[in-house]
Amino acid sequence: MKDIDSLVRPNIAKLTPYSTARDEYKGEIGVFIDANENPFQNGYNRYPDPRQTELKKQISAIKNVPVENMFIGNGSDEAIDLCFRIFCNPGVDNAIAIAPSYGMYRVSADINDVEMREVRLNDDFSLPVERLLEAADEHSKLMFLCSPNNPSGNSFPFDEMLALIDGFNGIVVVDEAYIDFASQPSLLTVLGEHKNLIVMQTLSKAYGMAALRLGLAFASKEIMLHFANVKYPYNINLAGMQQAYDLLKRDVKSEVEMIKSERARVAEALNGMSNIKKIYPSDANFILVKVDDADTIYDRLIEQKIIVRNRTRVVGCKDCLRITIGTPEENDKLIEELSKIDNSKSRIIE
Ligand SMILES: *Cc1c(COP(=O)(O)O)cnc(C)c1O
């Protein structure tokens, strides 16, 4: 395993980061005439904490990860982008990702002019460990895994992900956006043992704060230092931090449990329908279903004002729809409309 420093781009390794006025003086009281702010208080006239210390402490208690091993970004998308900017020399280095998976890995690679090598999952969406390792060369800096995976919904076995973390000579990013819905634990439990591991989570899904744009990355202190140096100084605004601080006090467990039981109920209801060809097992808050004709069913649902995600043009997902688990009432409506489509279709066949 290469040491982390040798994986970091030279310009980032020697970067002198921007130092904010609030970095230099951290006291609470005083006359603050250091940052060219408007001095009249309105709740938002001061620059926010560039390190998000209070919010990090709260997340630290929930996730059981020290503050120094944590980064908060403007959504996971910022954390993904930072991985490319910190580790990949544009036009030289490459990254590896599973396919199908979350679309932002490729978009972010393209924006940063980094070659993305997508490795097809096996037909049953299991992890092709050998092929992922074979895709790497000396310029491979990042490998993106997503578990539970979007859009397939399955989690990958711990030992297979650990084989990739140990076997890959670069940084392995494991995106756990849906971990709160999964039956297996987070890789956060082994974060300290793997220097080349970055675990990403988000407040957008189970925690119900998609609009606040708060993504999380967890890694060694060394990696997190580079994240802190490269990010925009005030990447998280005060209003968002305060809202998250309050919303994190509520118990999301009951909502997650409700979503999981609804996931089972929806899968069960769809199971008997003749136009549903396959329901993939899900560890997430959505289910991927293979239907006989995804475009037709997608359009019919739109007519009924039900919007699902048509994944039929995604590699390995021909005729697949990705359906987010909604409220019980929303799920009822979906089941009702799908069964109507099912009945009208069987009449046509008759
Ligand atoms: C939804 C999702 C995210 C969340 O992204 P945010 O920018 O934090 O909202 C991250 N990864 C995957 C795989 C997702 O599906």
The ligand as an SDF file (V2000), in Angstrom:
LIG
                    3D

 15 15  0  0  0  0  0  0  0  0999 V2000
  -28.7020   10.3890   -2.7780 C   0  0  0  0  0  0  0  0  0  0  0  0
  -27.3010    9.9280   -2.8310 C   0  0  0  0  0  0  0  0  0  0  0  0
  -26.2860   10.6900   -2.2590 C   0  0  0  0  0  0  0  0  0  0  0  0
  -26.6090   11.9500   -1.5400 C   0  0  0  0  0  0  0  0  0  0  0  0
  -26.0610   13.0420   -2.0970 O   0  0  0  0  0  0  0  0  0  0  0  0
  -26.1970   14.4490   -1.3550 P   0  0  0  0  0  0  0  0  0  0  0  0
  -25.3830   15.3210   -2.2600 O   0  0  0  0  0  0  0  0  0  0  0  0
  -25.5720   14.2910    0.0050 O   0  0  0  0  0  0  0  0  0  0  0  0
  -27.6340   14.8070   -1.2830 O   0  0  0  0  0  0  0  0  0  0  0  0
  -24.9980   10.2180   -2.2910 C   0  0  0  0  0  0  0  0  0  0  0  0
  -24.7150    9.0380   -2.8680 N   0  0  0  0  0  0  0  0  0  0  0  0
  -25.6640    8.2810   -3.3960 C   0  0  0  0  0  0  0  0  0  0  0  0
  -25.3190    6.9610   -3.9630 C   0  0  0  0  0  0  0  0  0  0  0  0
  -26.9830    8.7060   -3.4120 C   0  0  0  0  0  0  0  0  0  0  0  0
  -27.9260    7.9390   -3.9820 O   0  0  0  0  0  0  0  0  0  0  0  0
  1  2  1  0
  2  3  1  0
  2 14  2  0
  3  4  1  0
  3 10  2  0
  4  5  1  0
  5  6  1  0
  6  7  2  0
  6  8  1  0
  6  9  1  0
 10 11  1  0
 11 12  2  0
 12 13  1  0
 12 14  1  0
 14 15  1  0
M  END
$$$$
